[in-house]
Amino acid sequence: MIILPILIRDPYHVDIMIMISFYGILALTWRAIMRIGQLSFGHAAFIGIGAYASALMVMKLGMSFWLALPLSGVASAAISLLIGVPTLRLKGMFFAITTWAFNEVMRSVYLIFKTPFGGANGLYAIPSPSHVYFPGLPPVSFDNKGGYCYLAFFLLLVTVLVLRRIENSRIGLVLNAIRLDDSLAESIGVNLMSHKCFTFAIGSFFAGVAGSFYAHYISYISPYSFDLTLSVNAIVFCMVGGLSSINGPLIGVSVLTVLSSLLNAAGFYKMIIFSIFLVSAILVLPDGMISLPRRVTIFIDEIRNTGQRN
């Protein structure tokens, strides 16, 4: 992560690395919520809450980006708790439809209220982060994409470390139990709502932080930036990469983002080729691309065993 922005200077390639980090946080936080057995179609709403909160705090209140960044995550987490307490009792498609409806409500709020959200035109000319100074080192500037790339890498790294730490803790074991059978988990004394709300808030917090980064990187946001497509992208990344490990969504994000950029030259045929790849990947690797080494090993063992029998 430290070396890549130094070796790769082309703005287009740096932008790909930045978007991989942004989508990586999106996919990881969606997977965190999925770990409690809740299928969310409204994850883009929390990205949007973080983006609008950060932009408004910087533009209207004159707050520093470095303070608005964590506060935008707090705002997303707080709102997630407000809707999570009544909705996390729902399961399956009932929860999915509710989260989708919440996403549409938030988009309608941004559209209707031109003050302070800018209406359909959104918010533009969102300021860049101020320079960061480290003792004995040159300042990290955000006048170019290099500074954003380092910040995106840092946010992705923190997200991975926190979610991995939770997953490998006792709380992670409880979350696995809730996903497998929440009724059985509750029967042995697990407080379902507290664990579900905690996970929902953690996922929403990092989603809000990612939204803050996105707003200041793109410097423009609108209600159309956070529609259902963004939530579906998170699901696709996780399904292609695999849900069994934190590395799965990261693999899915990396492969699909790079593939999408490579297929830009295909023009009209881009979505056709991309869709064929998605269908093929899910059919051939239903457990995600992270299961590819295991499947290759099994295939090689089967060939060896067949050869020994012959």
JOWOGI-V792060 format. One record per residue. N is the residue number from 1. RES is the residue in three letters. NEAR is the number of other ideal C-beta (glycine too) atoms within 8 Angstrom. Layout:
BEGIN
n & res & near
N & RES & NEAR
N & RES & NEAR
END
This chain:
BEGIN
n & res & near
1 & MET & 6
2 & ILE & 5
3 & ILE & 6
4 & LEU & 10
5 & PRO & 12
6 & ILE & 6
7 & LEU & 6
8 & ILE & 9
9 & ARG & 6
10 & ASP & 6
11 & PRO & 8
12 & TYR & 7
13 & HIS & 8
14 & VAL & 14
15 & ASP & 9
16 & ILE & 11
17 & MET & 14
18 & ILE & 13
19 & MET & 9
20 & ILE & 12
21 & SER & 13
22 & PHE & 13
23 & TYR & 13
24 & GLY & 14
25 & ILE & 15
26 & LEU & 16
27 & ALA & 16
28 & LEU & 15
29 & THR & 19
30 & TRP & 16
31 & ARG & 13
32 & ALA & 12
33 & ILE & 13
34 & MET & 12
35 & ARG & 11
36 & ILE & 12
37 & GLY & 8
38 & GLN & 11
39 & LEU & 8
40 & SER & 12
41 & PHE & 12
42 & GLY & 13
43 & HIS & 18
44 & ALA & 14
45 & ALA & 13
46 & PHE & 17
47 & ILE & 16
48 & GLY & 16
49 & ILE & 15
50 & GLY & 19
51 & ALA & 16
52 & TYR & 14
53 & ALA & 16
54 & SER & 17
55 & ALA & 13
56 & LEU & 12
57 & MET & 13
58 & VAL & 15
59 & MET & 9
60 & LYS & 7
61 & LEU & 7
62 & GLY & 4
63 & MET & 9
64 & SER & 7
65 & PHE & 14
66 & TRP & 7
67 & LEU & 9
68 & ALA & 14
69 & LEU & 12
70 & PRO & 8
71 & LEU & 12
72 & SER & 18
73 & GLY & 16
74 & VAL & 10
75 & ALA & 12
76 & SER & 18
77 & ALA & 13
78 & ALA & 8
79 & ILE & 11
80 & SER & 14
81 & LEU & 11
82 & LEU & 7
83 & ILE & 9
84 & GLY & 12
85 & VAL & 9
86 & PRO & 6
87 & THR & 11
88 & LEU & 12
89 & ARG & 5
90 & LEU & 8
91 & LYS & 6
92 & GLY & 7
93 & MET & 6
94 & PHE & 8
95 & PHE & 14
96 & ALA & 11
97 & ILE & 9
98 & THR & 11
99 & THR & 14
100 & TRP & 12
101 & ALA & 9
102 & PHE & 12
103 & ASN & 17
104 & GLU & 8
105 & VAL & 8
106 & MET & 12
107 & ARG & 14
108 & SER & 9
109 & VAL & 9
110 & TYR & 15
111 & LEU & 10
112 & ILE & 7
113 & PHE & 9
114 & LYS & 7
115 & THR & 4
116 & PRO & 6
117 & PHE & 14
118 & GLY & 11
119 & GLY & 10
120 & ALA & 7
121 & ASN & 7
122 & GLY & 14
123 & LEU & 13
124 & TYR & 8
125 & ALA & 5
126 & ILE & 13
127 & PRO & 9
128 & SER & 8
129 & PRO & 11
130 & SER & 8
131 & HIS & 8
132 & VAL & 8
133 & TYR & 7
134 & PHE & 7
135 & PRO & 4
136 & GLY & 3
137 & LEU & 6
138 & PRO & 3
139 & PRO & 8
140 & VAL & 10
141 & SER & 8
142 & PHE & 11
143 & ASP & 5
144 & ASN & 7
145 & LYS & 9
146 & GLY & 10
147 & GLY & 13
148 & TYR & 11
149 & CYS & 14
150 & TYR & 11
151 & LEU & 11
152 & ALA & 14
153 & PHE & 13
154 & PHE & 8
155 & LEU & 13
156 & LEU & 11
157 & LEU & 9
158 & VAL & 8
159 & THR & 15
160 & VAL & 11
161 & LEU & 8
162 & VAL & 10
163 & LEU & 14
164 & ARG & 9
165 & ARG & 8
166 & ILE & 12
167 & GLU & 10
168 & ASN & 6
169 & SER & 8
170 & ARG & 5
171 & ILE & 9
172 & GLY & 10
173 & LEU & 8
174 & VAL & 11
175 & LEU & 14
176 & ASN & 9
177 & ALA & 11
178 & ILE & 14
179 & ARG & 9
180 & LEU & 7
181 & ASP & 6
182 & ASP & 9
183 & SER & 6
184 & LEU & 9
185 & ALA & 13
186 & GLU & 9
187 & SER & 6
188 & ILE & 6
189 & GLY & 5
190 & VAL & 10
191 & ASN & 6
192 & LEU & 10
193 & MET & 9
194 & SER & 7
195 & HIS & 14
196 & LYS & 13
197 & CYS & 12
198 & PHE & 9
199 & THR & 13
200 & PHE & 15
201 & ALA & 12
202 & ILE & 14
203 & GLY & 15
204 & SER & 15
205 & PHE & 13
206 & PHE & 15
207 & ALA & 17
208 & GLY & 19
209 & VAL & 17
210 & ALA & 16
211 & GLY & 20
212 & SER & 17
213 & PHE & 14
214 & TYR & 13
215 & ALA & 16
216 & HIS & 15
217 & TYR & 10
218 & ILE & 9
219 & SER & 10
220 & TYR & 9
221 & ILE & 14
222 & SER & 11
223 & PRO & 13
224 & TYR & 7
225 & SER & 12
226 & PHE & 15
227 & ASP & 10
228 & LEU & 9
229 & THR & 7
230 & LEU & 13
231 & SER & 15
232 & VAL & 9
233 & ASN & 10
234 & ALA & 15
235 & ILE & 9
236 & VAL & 11
237 & PHE & 15
238 & CYS & 17
239 & MET & 10
240 & VAL & 14
241 & GLY & 17
242 & GLY & 17
243 & LEU & 10
244 & SER & 8
245 & SER & 7
246 & ILE & 11
247 & ASN & 9
248 & GLY & 16
249 & PRO & 17
250 & LEU & 13
251 & ILE & 13
252 & GLY & 18
253 & VAL & 14
254 & SER & 10
255 & VAL & 11
256 & LEU & 12
257 & THR & 12
258 & VAL & 10
259 & LEU & 10
260 & SER & 10
261 & SER & 9
262 & LEU & 7
263 & LEU & 10
264 & ASN & 8
265 & ALA & 5
266 & ALA & 8
267 & GLY & 6
268 & PHE & 5
269 & TYR & 7
270 & LYS & 11
271 & MET & 6
272 & ILE & 8
273 & ILE & 10
274 & PHE & 11
275 & SER & 8
276 & ILE & 8
277 & PHE & 9
278 & LEU & 11
279 & VAL & 8
280 & SER & 8
281 & ALA & 10
282 & ILE & 10
283 & LEU & 7
284 & VAL & 6
285 & LEU & 12
286 & PRO & 6
287 & ASP & 7
288 & GLY & 16
289 & MET & 13
290 & ILE & 12
291 & SER & 11
292 & LEU & 8
293 & PRO & 6
294 & ARG & 7
295 & ARG & 9
296 & VAL & 8
297 & THR & 8
298 & ILE & 8
299 & PHE & 8
300 & ILE & 8
301 & ASP & 8
302 & GLU & 8
303 & ILE & 8
304 & ARG & 8
305 & ASN & 8
306 & THR & 8
307 & GLY & 7
308 & GLN & 6
309 & ARG & 5
310 & ASN & 4
END
